[in-house]
Amino acid sequence: MMAADLLSAPNGGPGNAASVPDPADWQARAVWLRAELDRHNIAYYVFDRPTIPDAEYDKLFGELQALEAAHPELICADSPTQRVGAAPLGQFPQVTHSVLMLSLNNGFNETDVIAFDRRAREALAKSHSQQEIEYATELKFDGLAINLRYEHGVFTQAATRGDGATGEDVTENVRTVRAIPLRLGTGAPPALIDIRGEVLMYKTDFARLNARQRAAGLKEFANPRNAAAGSLRQLDSRITARRALRFFAYGIGALEGAALPSTHSALLDWYCSMGVPVCIERTTCVGADGLLEYFHNIGQKRAQLPYDIDGVVYKVNAVAEQQKLGYVSRAPRFALAHKFPAEEALTVVQEIEVQVGRTGAITPVARLAPVFVGGVTVTNATLHNEDEVNRKDIRIGDTVIVRRAGDVIPEVVAYVPEQRPQHARRFVMPGKCPVCGSPIVRLEDEAIARCSGGWIKCAAQRKGGLQHFVSRRAMDVEGLGEQLIDQLVDRQIVTTAADLYKLGLAALAALDRMADKSARNVLDALEKSKSTTLARFVYALGIRHVGEATAKALASHFGTLDALLQASKAQLLEVADVGPVVADSIIEFFADPLNIELMAQLRAAGVHWKENSTAEARHRPLLGQTFVLTGSMPTLTRDVAAAMIEAAGGKVAGSVSKKTSVVVAGAEAGSKLAKAQELGITIIDEAGLLDLLQQS
Ligand code: 9MJ
């Protein structure tokens, strides 16, 4: 079955009035509701593309629950309603795996990878120079390995790895995990299949869970892995049901009644077609060079991934070659886990200083004895704020654990009590800003202390504001980095963002480490940035509490800068993303004559964007978006769908390109859908399109 089939509505889907079953026809209605819920689950968990808002999902779910409560004979084991958890168990029963659950051999550096590839080539008797091995490459998830058993397509059992031969039966817990299908996608499922993979928790869900634990006075989890393992090994599956767990498949155990695909990558494609989530970062490559390139690429992306990984995994792709290579002591010889270097290290806090951010926020920063963590040398680590320093009781002179959190800003996790020297000094928040000398104030209800100087007095705030203004998601001025901005502010060449557009070649070329050519590039980038969008411009202004999403919402709601400037608090509150704190902050920003002056100067310098009238912005919500229609939709003809899109301001194009905003895919969508997937373009179905139009 194709991915498109999994995403298309079952017969009788919403909008298909002719075939929506009569609610009196309970059985058909329940079947339809289950298929709908499964379809939305797959869109969300397998394709990472939600098709309906949560509230709509909950409504369908509630209807099915009510129906099953009134007609208990309708309940079946694979109904989505059966994911709520069951009465607590006394203990987990043991499960003997039909095929051993193996672990992986580890590699830690290039030499290990080259040796792995050489050994595999030798064992497969490939000649040294020409015959390279094709590998399947994927992420090494940091969760809990699990075996899922499906009999004739129906989920029947889940077991942890345990010692590889015997694990624990966690079927009831796994049943509550929405990412795991209770029935494999349509087609002819195998008589029996053991699907293996990892259960894990996304970083955002982990943060939310810990916030909940904290609020309830319960113990917090140390990391997403522990949270996932703890949630899965709950004797009370009703607790598991409340934890947002995910699953990605990467292996197979027993298989009966179907042929094993001939490559690992084909196995994962098969899983995907059955509605089982697999790693989207997977790929294939050739030889040790290909493996190392993949390792490097994933290393760059690691911080942006929504989950933790502790390395990547290489597997010889051809199953026949895998079988030839076989196993050594419970690990396959055809696979290698290439681990990232440890991301925690011990070092000494030499000093605690404070840094001033663009909003004046004062951040205590630990100056550290240089230490190598996760591939880089770290000399500074954030301590977040004063309360955090006190809570962790970090003192100058302490030996501390430093962690590179998400590759960006390293943080101090904890100090080592046994190694605290007698002379260790406590941190004291200074009374004055170290940059401009203005008083540092901390409002009663805020965790953050701030420099009260504002950007006029405080060079640190000016620098931060300018860095934000030119950043990629704001005005996107390439080549104007932190060091250049520091020089421009320190030499008093630039005070406000408008001054950037007054820069000449001579002034720029005179700066340290600037040649004529790079100065010219910066001027070109500044010129290019003048043509922007209202959303980027609003975001670039750096209004407190107005992030990128809020700026977009404001721009599309008000359409013009003037309409936004004139908006009352009540009008601001009409915008989906805006609450009272944000509204006050926007009003305060626009009430300041200096900000009005800045915006006027920027426009006078040539910064421009396409404005929509407010009415147009409201009534033509798809303005600027290009749609491509493919496949046949359950109710709308292509002409009708196109007319609806155009009436809402969108354009309809015939082919998919980088400029396409959204692809609307119906049944039997072919190459256009594949191209859209390849380019990472948003894909929706008819129901998604109707939702989009309705939201306006
Ligand atoms: C993880 N942990 O992500 C395997 N794994 O394959 C991947 N683990 C594995 N593969 C065979 N991606 C045994 C374990």
Boltz pocket constraint, residues with backbone or C-beta under 6 A from the ligand:
constraints:
  - pocket:
      binder: B
      contacts: [[A, 102], [A, 103], [A, 104], [A, 138], [A, 139], [A, 140], [A, 141], [A, 142], [A, 198], [A, 250], [A, 251], [A, 313], [A, 335]]
      max_distance: 6.0
